[in-house]
Amino acid sequence: MRPRRRAHWKTDPPSPTSLAGWLFADLALLLFIITVVIAADFPAAEADPPEAAPPTSAAASESPSPNPSPTADPGVESEPHVFYVDTDAAGLVSGDAAAEAGLVDALRADFDALTAQGYTVGFALTFGGADDPGYGGDIAEAANAVMATTFTDLFGDAPTRHFWTSSNKEGVDVGTVQIELYLLAA
């Protein structure tokens, strides 16, 4: 009987590509550790107050003038003002004056109050309620056009975006317009 040969599994040496990947990972880890050690070694910089020149006799008799406080441009408030308006969707999309007037009448009191408080729109998002995304976007786009041309003091040149929202969801019917105004802080 002849002895059986054992099967030897021959393993290939690692490829240069796989070695390069491990080398890159090791170098990245090393650079991270060096960065942490260097950053921990430096103390936080202390601000030295500037040395004031000794007052002269003329400066001592004058009262110091107040330093003006820095002013910043107003930023957009983080929470939007949200309005829901049921509209004549077909009329808005077709440009019907009565449908546009209905939208303006529904928003006038709220928008005039915002204008009276000194607010302006940073940007506006409008969602048109519909079963079809294209039609919902058309409703919202028509509403944006009406609002921007009617309430110019509030909207100015603020960007508006139109979107679709599914009808039959949380009280949103076909033609319901959801308006989210992100106002500039007064």
C-alpha distance (Angstrom), angle and dihedral (degrees) to the residues before:
residue distance angle dihedral
M1 . . .
R2 3.65 . .
P3 3.81 121.0 .
R4 3.74 115.5 -113.7
R5 3.68 119.8 -117.7
R6 3.68 116.9 -124.2
A7 3.71 117.3 -123.7
H8 3.76 111.5 -115.8
W9 3.72 118.7 -155.5
K10 3.68 107.8 -139.8
T11 3.80 114.0 -148.2
D12 3.74 120.5 -156.7
P13 3.77 119.0 -135.4
P14 3.82 114.6 -102.9
S15 3.76 113.9 -82.4
P16 3.81 119.4 -112.7
T17 3.80 89.7 -117.2
S18 3.80 93.6 59.0
L19 3.79 90.8 45.5
A20 3.82 90.1 51.7
G21 3.80 89.9 53.7
W22 3.79 92.4 53.0
L23 3.79 90.9 44.9
F24 3.82 90.5 52.5
A25 3.82 91.5 49.4
D26 3.81 91.6 49.5
L27 3.81 92.2 48.7
A28 3.81 91.7 48.7
L29 3.81 90.1 51.9
L30 3.81 91.0 47.7
L31 3.82 92.2 50.8
F32 3.81 90.5 49.2
I33 3.81 91.9 52.0
I34 3.82 91.9 47.6
T35 3.81 90.8 50.0
V36 3.80 92.4 50.9
V37 3.80 92.3 48.3
I38 3.80 93.3 48.3
A39 3.81 92.9 46.7
A40 3.81 91.6 49.5
D41 3.79 91.5 49.9
F42 3.80 96.0 61.9
P43 3.81 117.7 76.1
A44 3.77 119.1 -133.2
A45 3.77 112.1 -86.4
E46 3.76 114.1 -108.2
A47 3.75 118.8 -144.1
D48 3.77 110.4 -123.2
P49 3.78 112.2 -149.3
P50 3.79 111.5 -122.2
E51 3.76 114.0 -103.8
A52 3.76 112.4 -110.6
A53 3.77 120.0 -134.3
P54 3.77 113.9 -116.5
P55 3.80 110.3 -94.5
T56 3.75 116.5 -103.1
S57 3.76 121.6 -139.0
A58 3.83 92.3 -102.5
A59 3.80 92.5 48.7
A60 3.77 92.3 47.3
S61 3.80 91.8 59.5
E62 3.82 94.6 50.0
S63 3.77 120.9 80.7
P64 3.77 114.3 -118.7
S65 3.78 114.6 -101.9
P66 3.79 116.3 -125.1
N67 3.76 117.5 -106.4
P68 3.79 112.5 -119.1
S69 3.76 114.1 -115.5
P70 3.78 115.1 -121.5
T71 3.76 116.1 -105.4
A72 3.76 125.1 -148.4
D73 3.75 132.2 -161.4
P74 3.78 111.8 -100.6
G75 3.77 115.3 -96.5
V76 3.77 129.9 -141.9
E77 3.79 114.7 -91.9
S78 3.79 112.3 -114.0
E79 3.80 96.2 -132.0
P80 3.81 120.1 60.3
H81 3.79 126.8 -134.7
V82 3.81 102.8 -121.4
F83 3.80 125.1 -155.1
Y84 3.83 129.4 -178.1
V85 3.79 118.0 -157.8
D86 3.80 127.4 178.1
T87 3.79 106.8 -141.0
D88 3.77 141.7 178.4
A89 3.80 92.7 -100.1
A90 3.80 97.0 -170.6
G91 3.79 90.5 48.3
L92 3.81 93.3 49.6
V93 3.80 92.9 49.6
S94 3.82 92.5 47.2
G95 3.82 92.7 46.5
D96 3.81 96.3 -113.2
A97 3.81 109.6 175.4
A98 3.82 93.6 -142.6
A99 3.82 92.2 53.9
E100 3.81 91.0 47.8
A101 3.81 91.0 48.6
G102 3.81 89.7 50.8
L103 3.81 90.6 55.2
V104 3.81 92.0 47.0
D105 3.81 92.3 48.2
A106 3.81 91.5 50.5
L107 3.81 91.8 52.4
R108 3.81 103.2 33.8
A109 3.84 99.1 90.7
D110 3.81 94.2 47.5
F111 3.81 95.6 42.1
D112 3.81 93.3 45.5
A113 3.82 89.3 51.7
L114 3.82 90.5 53.0
T115 3.81 90.9 48.9
A116 3.82 91.0 48.8
Q117 3.82 89.4 53.8
G118 3.82 89.5 55.4
Y119 3.78 98.0 -107.2
T120 3.79 125.5 146.2
V121 3.77 127.7 -172.6
G122 3.79 117.1 -101.0
F123 3.81 91.0 -171.4
A124 3.78 136.7 -28.6
L125 3.79 132.3 -141.3
T126 3.79 117.4 -161.4
F127 3.80 125.4 -169.6
G128 3.80 121.7 -162.1
G129 3.79 116.1 -151.6
A130 3.80 113.0 -133.5
D131 3.78 143.2 127.5
D132 3.80 90.7 -116.5
P133 3.84 121.6 57.5
G134 3.81 93.2 -142.4
Y135 3.79 93.5 52.2
G136 3.82 92.0 44.7
G137 3.79 90.1 52.8
D138 3.81 90.4 49.1
I139 3.82 90.7 52.9
A140 3.81 91.9 49.8
E141 3.81 92.6 45.3
A142 3.82 91.5 52.0
A143 3.81 90.6 48.0
N144 3.83 90.7 51.1
A145 3.79 91.2 51.8
V146 3.81 92.0 50.8
M147 3.82 94.0 46.7
A148 3.82 94.7 46.5
T149 3.80 93.7 50.3
T150 3.82 96.1 41.6
F151 3.81 101.8 40.9
T152 3.81 99.1 41.4
D153 3.82 94.7 151.8
L154 3.80 90.8 57.3
F155 3.81 100.2 37.6
G156 3.80 102.1 33.1
D157 3.79 106.0 164.6
A158 3.81 94.9 -30.2
P159 3.79 115.8 147.1
T160 3.79 117.0 -110.3
R161 3.79 127.1 -161.1
H162 3.78 127.2 -163.6
F163 3.80 126.1 -148.1
W164 3.77 140.9 168.0
T165 3.77 126.6 -112.5
S166 3.78 123.2 -169.6
S167 3.77 115.5 -105.2
N168 3.81 120.1 -131.3
K169 3.80 89.0 44.4
E170 3.80 121.6 117.2
G171 3.78 94.9 -24.3
V172 3.80 95.4 -45.2
D173 3.79 110.7 138.8
V174 3.77 130.3 -176.4
G175 3.79 104.2 -72.3
T176 3.80 96.8 23.5
V177 3.78 109.0 134.4
Q178 3.80 119.2 -155.2
I179 3.80 111.6 -159.6
E180 3.81 121.0 -166.3
L181 3.80 113.1 -169.7
Y182 3.78 116.8 -166.8
L183 3.78 102.0 -160.1
L184 3.77 129.3 -155.6
A185 3.77 110.7 -114.4
A186 3.79 109.6 -103.8
